[in-house]
Amino acid sequence: MRIMHISTRLILGGSQENTVLSCAGQADAGHDVSLVYGPIYGPEGSLLPRAREHGGIETIETPDLVRQVAPWRDRRCTGALRRLIRDWKPDVVHTHSSKAGILGRLAAWKEGVPCVIHTIHGLAFHPYQARWRNAMYIVAERFAAKRCHRILCVADAMRDQALAAGIGRPEQYVTVHSGMEVERHLDPAVTRAESRAALDLDEEDFVVGTISRLAELKGHDDLLDAVGPMMRDDERMKLVWVGDGWWRDRLLGRVRDLGLADRVRVTGLVPPEEIATHLTAMDVLAQPSYREGLPRTVVQALLSAVPVIAYDVDGTREVCIDGETGRLVEPKDVAGLAGAVRWMREHEAERREMGRRGRELCRERFAAATMVRRLLEIYEEQLEGVSA
């Protein structure tokens, strides 16, 4: 098959890593694969070098594929995508993220591509933005759903929310869990002691970690409010932030104002292949994000046998099972977040058992090979239906 993936920005992020792993697996299986993407900028890093290093993925930048709504650029981008599709002649166009999903599906449908697929990694509409903006996104997603054959979701919650908003038909939807390089987490390259030493952490420290962009709606302020008082009372409690973003300076200013600069470690951007190393240092992962599809870092933590505390949003509960693999907290419940951290601190045996159960839950379900195999099956089913 000739398979073209289209993604808005190849920054360091869950949907982008999913896309690059899909491309790599499909190329390794003997298919011709291209990856079309828009300009990459800002402090969030880039996965483009990872895609290019593979060697079997043709990478194509289209300059008008931008994240923000920009009518003239969007129109130019649709035309550019149509030309790319005509020249490249894909059997499959598989789109990722909202903007690439809307413009890419429109272009592929107009060009008569026999298999047009879209993956919902996270929905563009959510309770934390203006109603008019949500309405605009919903209208656009309804339009695009009529111009593709299948809609894949990384979590059942994405399917349920999309259908509740009138997007697509039930028979279009298939859940395909986001693939991970599970071996990195099951057999990490460094020991816990080595990882902690690199972060200037002691073995006796209780380490709460986060892995996410330092950005809006990721819950870093809530976590500081929850654990700050505990950290002042307990010198062994430490916080590790893995990531970077537009809010870095403001958040680090808060850390200094709270008198916790010596208790918080900020790693900055970390390549995906090094995430497992940092997880090895953690006792618990905190994921107080206000919106997610199915948080990749939650799965990665559980693969590393690290239990999770997370806000109960979107698909999080499908892997962070309250009382089994972690603790779920209602969004904005800072007291509940603090209580969950305190419980993890005080219940070491139960905490470790949660991590073990999480590893068994995720090791096969979220393997990259499992995802690639399922994607190829879906493509083939659609193409067989066209040729029948």
N, C-alpha and C positions, 0 to 999 in steps of 0.2 A: 504494500500500500504506500501511497504518497500522502503523508500526514502533515498538515500545517497547524501549528499551535499559534495562537495570538493572545498576548498578555499586555496589559497597559504599561507597567513599569517593572523592570527586573531588579527591584530593590531586594535587600535581605528581608525576606518575609515568608510566611507559611505558604501562601498560595503560589508564590514564585518558586519556592523550593519544590513544591509539589509538581509544578509545570516542568521544571528542568529535569527532575527525576523521571517524569513521564516521557519526555523527549529522549533522554538517555536510554531508558529501558526499551523503548520502541525502536530506536536506532540499533541497539545491540541485538534486537530480535530480527534484524535484516530489513527493516522498512526505511524508506527515504523520509527524513524528518526535517522540517524547517521550523524556526521559532521567530515570530515577528513581534516586535516590541517598540514602545515609544521611548522618548528621551529619559535618561536616568540622571537624577540630580539630587542634591541635598545630603544630609548627614546619615541617611539610612543605609548606605552601602549599595553594592551591586552584585548580582549573581551572574552577570554577563561573562566574566572570566571563567566561571565554572562551566557555563554552557559551551564556551569556545574551546576549553581544554579537552572536552570530550572527543572532538574530532569528527563525530558522525552527525552533528547537528549544524544545519546551515542557519546562521543567525542573520536577521534582516531588520535593520532599524527603519522605522517610518516616522519622520519628524513631527507629524501633526497628530499622533496618537498621544494625547495629553489627558491627565486625570480630570482636570476641571472642565465644566461645561463651557464650550467655546464654539458657537454655531458655525462660524466660517471655517475654522480649523477642522471641526468635525466633518463638515461637508467635503473638504479637501481630503481628509483622511479616508473617508468612505471610498472616494474615487481612487485613491492610491491603493487601498486594499483590493479593490476590484481588479486593478491592473496587475497587482502581484498575483492574485488568484488565477487570472487568465494566463499569465506567463508561466507560473509554477505548476498549474494543472493538478491540484491536490484531489485525491479521492475523499479525504476527510479534512474538514476544518473544525478545529476544536478550540473554542474561545474560553478565556479565563478573566475574571474581574468584570466589574460593571461596564466601564466605558468600552473596553475591547470586546466585551460580550455583545453589546448593543450594535456597535458599528461593524464588528467582524461578522456577526450573524447576518446583518442586512446585506453586506457585500457578498458573502458566500451564497446566500439565498438567491440574490439577483443573478449571480453567475452560474446558478444551477448545480452547485456542488452536491453530489449524491448523498453525502453523510455530513450533516452539520450538527455539532455537539457543543453544548455549553456546560461548564461546571460552575455551580454556585459555591464559592468558598466562604462567602459571607455576604449578606444582603446589603445593598446600598441604603435602604430605608431602615430607620430605627427610631426609637422614642426620644433620642437626644439631639435631634435636629428639627428645623422648622417644618411645620405641617405642609407648607407649599412645596418645599423641596422633596419631602417624602412622596407627595402626590405626583410630582414630576417623574421621580424615579419609578414609581409603580406603573405609571402610564407607559414609560419607555420599556420597562421589563415585560409588560403585557404584549406590547408591539413585537418585541424581539422573540418572545416565546412562540409566536406564530410563525417564526422564520427559522426554526431549527427542528430537528427530528427528535432528539433526546435532550433532557436536562438532568445532569448529574449533580449530586449533592454530597458534600463531605460528611453530613450528618442528617438524620431523619428530621431534626428540628428545622433545617433549612427548607426541606420539602413542605413541611406542614405550614410554615410561615408564608412561603410563596403561594401556596394554594389558597390559604386564607385571604390573601390579597388579590386573588383572582388571576394569578399568573400561571398560564399554561394549563394543561390537562393532566389528571392523575396518571394516566398511562404513559406520559412522557418521562416521568421521574424515575430515577434509579439512584440509590445510595451507593457510592463508591468511596470507601474510606481513604483518607489521604495517606499516601505511602511514605515511609521513613526508611532510612538506612539503619535498620534495627540492630545490626551487628555492632555498630559503634557504641550502642548503649548497653547491650547485653554483655559485651566484653570490652570495657573501656581501656584506652591505651595507657592510662595512668592510674595510680592508686589514690585512694581518698587522702592519704597522708601527703602525697606529692601535690595533689591538686590544692589542698589547703595551704601547704607551704608556699605555693606560687602566689596565693592571695593573701599571705601574711595572716593566716588563721591558725588557731591552735586546735588540737584534737578535742579539747574540752569545750570548745565553743559550740553553741547551738545556732546553726546557720539557716536563716530564712532567705531564699533566693527568688528572684524574678527574672524572667527572660522575655523581654518585649521592648518595643520602641519606647523611648522616653517621650511620650506624646499624650495628647488628649484622649480621654476615655479609657486609659490603660490602668487607672486606679492607683498610681504611685502615691498620690496625696493621701488617699484612704489608708494605704499601708503604713505610711509614716505616722498618721494620726493614731492608728491601731497599735503599732509596736513601739512608737517613740517612748511613751512612758515606761514600758517594760524594759527597753534598752537602757534607759537612765538608771533603773533600779538593779539591773542585772548586767554586769560588765561582760558576761560570757555570751550574751545574745548579740549576734551580728547579722547584718543585712548585706546581701550581694545583689547588685543590679547588673544584669548582662544585657547590653544594648546601648543605643544612642538615639538621639532625636532632637527635635526642635525645642523640647522643654528641658533639656539637660541643665542649662545654666540656672533656670528658675528653681528646679528641684534640688540641685546641689546647694543653692542659696538657702532653701528651707532646711536642709540637713545641717548646714553650719549654724543657722539661727537656733536650731534645737539642741546644739551642742553635741552632735553625734558624728562629726566628721571622722573621728577615729574609729567609729563602729560600722561605717558603711563603705563597702568596696564597689566601685563602678568600673567595669571592665572596658567600656566602650564597645564598638562593633566587634563581633566575634564571628568568624566564618562558620557556616553550618557544621562543618566537620569537627569543630572544636566545642560544640555545645555539650556533648557528652562529658568532656573533661571538666567543665564547670559544674555540671549537675552532680558529679562525683563528690564535690565538696559540700553539697547541701544536705541538710536534714529534712527539709520540707520545701516544696515549691509553692509560692503564693501567686495566684492568678486572679487578682481582683479587677479584671477587665469588665467594662460595662457592655461590651458587645463583641461577639466572636462568631465564627462558624462552628467549628470544633477546634479548640485551641491546640495547635501543634505542640506547643511546649508542655501542655498537660500530658499528652501521650508520651513525649520524649522523657519526661520526668518519671512516669510510671514504668517505661521500659528500663529506666535506670534504677528501678526499685525505690524511687523517692516518692513518698506520698504527697498529696496535693490539697491545698486549701484554695477554693475558687468561688467566685460569685456564680450563682445559679442562673446563667444566661445561655440562651441558644442551645447548642449541642453539647455544652460542657458536661451535663449530667449523664451523657451516654458513656463517658469513660470515668469521670470523677463521681463515683457512686457513693453517696453519703453514708458514712459508717463502714464502707467496705474497702474503697481504695483512696478515700480522702474525706474531706469535710466540705459541704456546700453551705454558702452563706448568701442571704438575699443581698442584691446590689444596694450599695450605700449604707449597709449595716456595719458601721465601723466597730461598734461594740461586739457584734457577732464575729467579726473578723479577728478582733483581739482575743475573744474567747476561744476561737478555733486554734490560734497560734499557741495560746497558753495550754490548751488541752494537748496539743502535739508535744509541747515541751515536757509535760508531766507524765505522758504515757508512752514511754519509749518502746516497750514490747508491742503494744497495739499499733504504734506508728510503723514499726518495721514490718509487721504483718500486712498492713495496708499496702506498703510498697511491693511486697512479694505478690500479693493478689493482683495488683495493677500490672505487674510485669507479665504474669500469665495471661491476663485478659488481652493485652495489646500485642504480644510478640508475633502472632500470626496475622491477626486482623489488620495490622498497620504496616506490614512489610511492603517495601516498594515493589517487590516481585508480584505480590498479590494484587496490588493496584494495577500494574502494567498488564498483567494477564487479563484482568476483568475489563479494562479499557479496550483492549484488542478484541475481546469477545463481543463487546457492544458495537464496535465499528463493523466487525464482520457480519453481525446479525443485520444491521441496517443495510449494508451493501448487498447482502444476499437477497434481502427483501426487494431492493431496487431492481436487481437483475432477474428476479424470478418472473 
